[in-house]
Structures are given as structure tokens and as C-alpha cells.
């Protein structure tokens, strides 16, 4: 759908309000000695905290006031239908395991889906005060009064690439084997940054992120940030990634193609 300049500015302003209020709610609980943690799963550990719920509630309150006709897809409170053709895709804390461990690699994810994927997104790290934004012709890193235009870096070959993923297992045994086949060709492989690794692609510090088993709210904000900075995000077959699943994000199309070829030859 076509979004005019005036509405783009309005949408970006609302997105920043969402990130601002999510910062307040998440920092209330971060690194506190007592934090209520629940497990969503019976046979594994998929934590959720009051901070996750408070963050999403606060963002939904902003949208109810300023964008009542837009849809919402949130990790904690599900789908709310809209009539405008726009859907806000919210992950109130991406990386809850990192959050409850006191590390600063978690983030708040905000994506704006116009029907075929995100047209704008934010990856916000409240504790470090960093905000990575992308879309509507903007690609910026912000921290306080600091501002920097983001641009992915050139990386033609896997031998020069820094690769990230969140979990060493990377999904199924077959998916893990495919990841390790790519990893063997890379200069450096690191683990555990959740959404922050995607933001670092936009900043030109990381070359590849490969993951699987993701959902729409895990990826829509990061997709917008990476693509606005000149990168590429697809599924492992090169198709759209905005609904989640197997994800490969890269700062350079050449290293993306090289990694994708290996993934598909192994799986």
C-alpha cells in the first residue's frame, strides 16, 4: 500500500513513542533482585516476565490512542484486527533469556507491516540507550544526542565474514548441520545476541545472521533495520522472511548468496 510522506512522519513518531514507553517499562525490572519469571513451555524453557507483559501493554495503549485503526500482532497478547491495512508487529522483549540473565543483548522490536512485510522498524536496546531505526528512507543509529547513518559493510566472501546466531543448536539436527557447514567457512562465529546481532549488521559490524524457528514478531523490526541499511533478509531458500521460519540476514548480497548455497546443499 502507498503511504504518503505526512503519514510516514506520523508513523515514525508513533514508533518512537512505542520504543520510549517500552524503555520505561523494561528498565523498571531489569537487573532487579526479584523478577517474576514464568515458563511458556512444558518440555523446554521459554520464559516470560512481567516486564514483557508491561512493555507490550504500554505500547498497545499508545496505539489505541494514536493509531486505533491499525492492527497489532504482539508476542504476549496476540492479534488485534485493524482496518487501515497497517499492522504493528511487537516483541516487547526479544531475548528474555538474556534479560533475566542481566545481559544487555535483549531488545524491544517494533515492526510496521503494510501487508507484504515491514516498511519501517526499530530495534531498541533500553539499557545501553541505543536505537536502530530503518524505513521510509531513514537508516539511523541513535543514542541520546548522538546520531549516525547506518550502512552495511561490504563482504564478498564467507572467509571474511562474521556470523552470528542465537542458539548453537540452530533448530533441528539438519538445520544445525547446515549452519555448521556455513560456520566452517566463516572467519568468526559468535552466539547469543538475539535481535542485537541484526542491528549490528545494519551498523556494519556483523556480516551474517542465520537462524531458524522464528516468528513474525522476532524478525519484522530487524528486517526493516537491515534492509534500510543496505542489507538483505530472506528465508533459507531466498524467499520472503517476514513471517519468520528459517532466516538468513546479510549485509552484502554476495555473502548472503554464498551462505544460502551451502544451507540448501546440506539441508
Residue pairs with C-beta under 8 A, 6 or more apart in sequence:
1 85
1 86
1 114
1 115
3 11
3 86
3 114
3 119
3 136
8 120
8 136
11 67
11 86
11 112
11 120
11 136
12 120
12 133
12 135
12 136
12 138
14 62
14 63
14 66
14 67
15 110
15 112
15 120
15 122
15 133
16 122
16 131
17 62
17 66
18 59
18 62
18 63
18 88
18 90
18 110
18 122
19 108
19 110
19 122
19 124
19 131
21 55
21 58
21 59
21 61
21 62
22 55
22 58
22 59
22 92
22 108
22 110
22 124
22 126
23 108
23 124
23 126
24 58
25 51
25 54
25 55
25 57
25 58
25 92
26 51
26 54
26 55
26 92
26 93
26 99
26 108
26 126
27 126
27 127
28 51
28 54
29 35
29 49
29 50
29 51
29 54
30 51
30 99
30 102
30 126
30 127
31 102
35 49
35 50
35 51
35 100
36 49
36 50
37 47
37 48
37 49
37 100
38 47
38 48
38 49
39 45
39 46
39 47
39 48
40 46
40 47
40 48
45 97
47 96
47 97
47 100
48 76
48 96
49 93
49 96
49 99
49 100
51 92
51 93
51 99
52 75
52 76
52 92
52 93
52 96
53 76
53 77
53 92
54 92
55 92
55 93
55 108
56 74
56 75
56 76
56 77
56 90
56 92
57 77
59 74
59 88
59 90
59 92
59 110
60 72
60 74
60 77
60 80
60 90
63 70
63 72
63 88
67 84
67 86
67 88
69 82
69 83
69 84
70 82
70 84
70 86
70 87
70 88
71 79
71 80
71 81
71 82
71 84
71 86
71 87
71 88
72 79
72 80
72 82
72 87
72 88
72 90
73 79
73 80
73 87
73 88
73 89
73 90
73 113
73 216
73 217
74 89
74 90
74 91
74 92
74 217
75 90
75 91
75 92
75 215
75 217
76 92
85 114
85 115
86 112
86 113
86 114
87 112
87 113
88 110
88 111
88 112
88 113
89 109
89 110
89 111
89 112
89 113
89 118
89 216
89 217
89 220
89 221
90 109
90 110
90 111
90 217
91 108
91 109
91 195
91 217
91 218
91 221
92 108
93 99
93 106
93 107
93 108
94 106
94 107
94 108
94 109
94 194
94 195
94 217
94 218
95 105
95 106
95 107
95 166
95 193
95 194
95 195
95 196
96 106
98 104
98 105
98 106
98 192
98 194
99 106
104 125
104 127
104 128
105 125
105 192
105 193
105 194
105 196
106 125
106 194
106 195
106 196
107 123
107 124
107 125
107 126
107 194
107 195
107 196
107 199
108 122
108 123
108 124
108 125
108 126
109 121
109 122
109 123
109 124
109 195
109 217
109 218
109 220
109 221
109 222
110 121
110 122
110 124
110 221
111 118
111 120
111 121
111 216
111 217
111 219
111 220
111 221
111 223
111 224
111 242
112 118
112 119
112 120
112 121
112 135
112 220
112 224
113 119
113 216
113 220
113 242
116 240
116 242
117 220
117 223
117 240
117 242
118 135
118 220
118 221
118 223
118 224
118 242
119 135
119 136
119 224
120 133
120 134
120 135
120 136
120 224
121 133
121 134
121 135
121 220
121 221
121 222
121 223
121 224
121 225
121 228
122 131
122 132
122 133
122 134
122 221
122 224
122 225
123 131
123 132
123 195
123 196
123 198
123 199
123 221
123 222
123 225
124 130
124 131
124 132
125 131
125 196
125 199
128 143
129 143
129 144
130 141
130 142
130 143
130 199
131 141
131 142
131 143
132 140
132 141
132 142
132 150
132 199
132 202
132 203
132 225
133 139
133 140
133 142
133 225
133 228
134 140
134 150
134 202
134 224
134 225
134 226
134 227
134 228
134 229
135 224
135 228
138 228
139 149
139 150
139 151
139 202
139 225
139 228
139 229
139 230
140 147
140 148
140 149
140 150
141 147
141 148
141 149
141 150
141 202
141 203
150 202
150 203
150 204
150 225
150 228
150 229
151 204
151 229
151 230
152 201
152 202
152 204
152 226
152 229
152 230
152 231
152 250
152 251
152 252
153 204
153 205
153 207
153 251
153 252
154 251
154 252
155 161
155 207
155 250
155 251
155 252
155 254
155 255
156 252
156 254
156 255
157 254
157 255
157 258
158 182
158 185
158 186
158 187
158 255
158 258
158 259
158 262
159 185
159 186
159 187
160 187
160 207
160 255
161 186
161 187
161 188
161 207
161 208
161 255
161 259
162 186
162 187
162 188
162 189
162 190
162 205
162 206
162 207
162 208
163 182
163 183
163 186
163 188
163 189
163 190
163 206
163 207
163 208
163 209
163 210
163 259
164 189
164 190
164 191
164 193
164 197
164 200
164 206
164 208
164 209
164 210
165 179
165 189
165 191
165 197
165 209
165 210
165 211
166 191
166 192
166 193
166 194
166 197
166 211
167 191
167 192
167 211
168 176
168 191
169 176
170 176
170 178
170 179
170 210
170 211
170 212
171 211
171 212
171 213
171 246
172 212
174 266
174 267
175 212
175 246
175 267
177 266
177 267
178 236
178 262
178 263
178 266
178 267
179 210
179 263
181 262
181 263
181 265
181 266
182 208
182 210
182 259
182 262
182 263
183 189
185 258
185 262
186 208
193 200
195 218
195 221
195 222
197 206
197 209
198 209
198 222
198 223
198 225
198 226
198 249
199 222
199 225
200 206
201 207
201 208
201 209
201 226
201 229
201 231
201 249
201 250
201 251
202 225
202 226
202 228
202 229
202 231
202 251
203 229
204 229
204 251
206 251
207 250
207 251
207 252
207 255
208 248
208 249
208 250
208 251
208 255
208 256
208 259
209 247
209 248
209 249
209 250
210 247
210 248
210 249
210 259
210 263
211 246
211 247
212 236
212 245
212 246
212 247
213 244
213 245
213 246
214 244
214 245
214 247
215 243
215 244
216 242
216 243
216 244
218 244
219 233
219 241
219 242
219 244
219 247
220 242
222 233
222 249
223 233
223 241
223 242
223 249
226 232
226 233
226 249
226 251
227 233
229 251
230 251
231 249
231 250
231 251
231 252
232 249
232 250
232 253
232 256
233 241
233 247
233 248
233 249
233 250
234 240
234 241
234 247
234 248
234 256
234 260
235 241
235 245
235 246
235 247
235 248
236 246
236 247
236 248
236 260
236 263
236 264
236 267
237 246
237 260
237 264
238 260
241 247
241 248
241 249
246 263
248 256
248 259
248 260
248 263
250 256
250 259
